[in-house]
């Protein structure tokens, strides 16, 4: 009986042996230590502070929050500038232009065959929206007041003074000077006459776009002969025998304006 108790007692004694005695480290001891004093449990680790933002905050005044402007949407980016925005203004048209025209001459008819007309062209330069300088060259031909066949080349320098700021239709006053040279057939004798005078008129310009327009005007002129034959062979003689080398008339003109 005692032998059986000894055999059963050996394994039961192992059940009461602490784990560190069998090769396991006691709890709370540093690694590799078998004998240590009772140690208090380690406190839980404190949470790490949040990481600082990688991007710097938006710039702003000291002590004032920065204002972040929202990005415009795709629809807003395609909208034209607001008409009341003073930073936006309509582009000015090009300053240089060429005017091409046809014209008819209005003169008192001294016979049944008086009829004159021609073609002309001008180079224009715009100083401001109100003032344009016009240098023109016109070729006029036909039958004059006296029934003479005539061809004439006229050079003019005029200022166009625009009276309104409309972008579609503008009214202008024209004032200027002109000189001309005429080739006149007087009874089979071809003579060269010269003239100097002035002109004034009113016109309209219609803008089709910033580079193309139409214009019409009526111009009255007054001039006198300057050639050497004028004193001995005056141009006009009335029924009472009075003579004159001063003449006047009008032009009706219309054409296109090309800006560049």
Secondary structure as UniProt FT lines:
FT   HELIX           2..15
FT   HELIX           19..22
FT   TURN            27..28
FT   TURN            31..32
FT   TURN            62..63
FT   HELIX           74..77
FT   TURN            83..84
FT   TURN            86..87
FT   STRAND          96..106
FT   TURN            112..113
FT   STRAND          115..126
FT   STRAND          131..143
FT   TURN            145..146
FT   STRAND          149..162
FT   STRAND          169..186
FT   TURN            187..188
FT   STRAND          189..207
FT   STRAND          212..225
FT   TURN            228..232
FT   STRAND          236..237
FT   TURN            239..240
FT   STRAND          243..244
FT   STRAND          246..259
//
